Amino acid sequence: MSTALVLGADRTPHETTVQIEGTWLRIEAERLRAAMGQSPALTGVLMRYM
């Protein structure tokens, strides 16, 4: 997850690469923003994570 996205930026200078075997999840930026807009609880959890 991009900290810049959670903090409200529309771009980030970072790229994420997963180099281990396993399962991972991905969410599009617009869907995450929409979910955060609908759920103050989700936004709070993500802000604490940051």
C-alpha positions as a Markdown table, in Angstrom:
| # | Residue | x | y | z |
|---|---|---|---|---|
| 1 | Met | 0.0 | 0.0 | 0.0 |
| 2 | Ser | 1.2 | 3.4 | -0.8 |
| 3 | Thr | 1.5 | 5.8 | 2.1 |
| 4 | Ala | 1.2 | 8.7 | -0.3 |
| 5 | Leu | -2.2 | 7.4 | -1.5 |
| 6 | Val | -3.5 | 7.0 | 2.0 |
| 7 | Leu | -2.3 | 10.5 | 2.9 |
| 8 | Gly | -4.2 | 12.0 | -0.1 |
| 9 | Ala | -1.5 | 12.3 | -2.8 |
| 10 | Asp | -2.5 | 11.3 | -6.4 |
| 11 | Arg | 1.1 | 10.1 | -7.3 |
| 12 | Thr | 3.9 | 8.4 | -5.5 |
| 13 | Pro | 7.6 | 8.2 | -6.3 |
| 14 | His | 7.7 | 4.6 | -5.1 |
| 15 | Glu | 7.4 | 1.2 | -6.9 |
| 16 | Thr | 6.6 | -2.0 | -5.1 |
| 17 | Thr | 8.2 | -5.3 | -6.0 |
| 18 | Val | 7.2 | -8.6 | -4.4 |
| 19 | Gln | 10.1 | -11.1 | -4.4 |
| 20 | Ile | 8.8 | -13.9 | -2.2 |
| 21 | Glu | 6.5 | -16.8 | -3.0 |
| 22 | Gly | 3.0 | -16.5 | -1.7 |
| 23 | Thr | -0.4 | -14.8 | -2.1 |
| 24 | Trp | -0.9 | -11.0 | -2.1 |
| 25 | Leu | -3.7 | -8.7 | -2.8 |
| 26 | Arg | -4.0 | -5.5 | -4.8 |
| 27 | Ile | -6.6 | -2.8 | -4.9 |
| 28 | Glu | -6.8 | 0.0 | -7.5 |
| 29 | Ala | -6.2 | 3.5 | -6.1 |
| 30 | Glu | -9.7 | 4.8 | -7.0 |
| 31 | Arg | -11.4 | 1.9 | -5.2 |
| 32 | Leu | -9.3 | 2.4 | -2.1 |
| 33 | Arg | -10.1 | 6.1 | -2.1 |
| 34 | Ala | -13.8 | 5.3 | -2.5 |
| 35 | Ala | -13.7 | 2.8 | 0.4 |
| 36 | Met | -11.9 | 5.3 | 2.6 |
| 37 | Gly | -14.5 | 8.0 | 1.7 |
| 38 | Gln | -17.3 | 5.6 | 2.7 |
| 39 | Ser | -15.7 | 4.2 | 5.9 |
| 40 | Pro | -14.2 | 6.5 | 8.6 |
| 41 | Ala | -13.2 | 3.3 | 10.4 |
| 42 | Leu | -11.1 | 2.1 | 7.5 |
| 43 | Thr | -9.5 | 5.5 | 7.1 |
| 44 | Gly | -8.6 | 5.5 | 10.8 |
| 45 | Val | -7.0 | 2.0 | 10.7 |
| 46 | Leu | -5.0 | 2.9 | 7.6 |
| 47 | Met | -3.8 | 6.2 | 9.2 |
| 48 | Arg | -2.7 | 4.3 | 12.3 |
| 49 | Tyr | -0.9 | 1.8 | 10.1 |
| 50 | Met | 1.0 | 4.7 | 8.4 |
